[in-house]
């Protein structure tokens, strides 16, 4: 909007909001200082493990990317069919979506891990499927249920007049989805899609239960070698912080986009 | 006035009935539109004018009756929608431009995706059409940056890009500011003069009187009276036509 009023604020002493911010940051620093003093030895130990731990966290990130790719591809297809004018196809897609949304993720991962063979024949060649890859696909499958709902909501958010105008120009359903409806729905779909990515990435730590080597597994292995119960809480706090540092900016960006795009139009 | 209508009938509608639940919107409409004819539909709101247009290019289905457009039986179970919609253009009250596409892309979308034209010639033609609707230089603008009248003229150019033989206008000036109505009516006048068959639903009585070859007055889902503008506006035969014209003129 170009015709917004520009409000010129008079220069003054910082307001209450500023002092609150100072207070919050000081409190945070104080807590960090206390934690550091109190747990100096475990923190130094964990810091020494950091290169190895971050390498296994890379596995979590890659698994998250594979999972969101699977969820996006499968979920977009399901979401589009949910909006199909063929009553029966739409019903099947809706029920499949419901099933996926209600499947416990760990169970889904378990099924994919045990049902998918460790190697598949692809273009005449045997391709080895690593455990982590199967686990990532297993997380992506139930997440596709959520993606399906995101896509359905996005398609529904575009006014019917857009369909009519495109229909009147001779475009068929596929062309309308591709050229008119989905490009416009992208805006409303992106923030929830980013949230789904965050959830999917967080869920990759589930794979540790099934023996995939990722951050959680890596920590557990190292802890097992130390026989030090006092390390248990700091080590898991460390895992929490690593995930948080990665996820939080994405989550913030998603919130910001949502706000920005809902204000327009 | 149009470029002299021929005797060939381009739209033939017989005994059309359509209802939404218990509400009958079209109650036995029969209508002929000849090639190159300018036909105006007038009548009170809710008399079924817009629904009639929407049935003609199969945006709405019907309960019974037949519609033939350029030799296509629209009321068949599985009509050739692509051919139908290539021949029949439609302009809506709310413009319905694609907000995510530039003016130029709005106009070239259908020629590129439906007619599989090359981008170069399609864009050249889109520019020519923009000249025709007096929007030269607005190629890169987005619909949200244009006034209502300008958007409606882009919609007309977008429809003309498919080279339709019939154009349908559904109360296209109803949502416009009074000062922009004129520019849109001028554009419709140019389209009509080019020999395209026009079916116009309008509340602009002076415009209808000036441009139409035939005026149809609709009420209660029927065509009550048809005639030349001269006859309808100066000597209406039906009491309902008279009552309506007294209210709006």
Interface residues (C-beta under 8 A of the other chain):
Chain A: X161 X162 X164 X165 X166 X167 X168 X169 X170 X171 X172 X175 X179 X180 X183 X184 X265
Chain B: X57 X59 X81 X82 X85 X86 X88 X89 X90 X92 X94 X96 X97 X98 X99 X100 X109 X110 X113 X114 X144 X155 X158 X159 X162
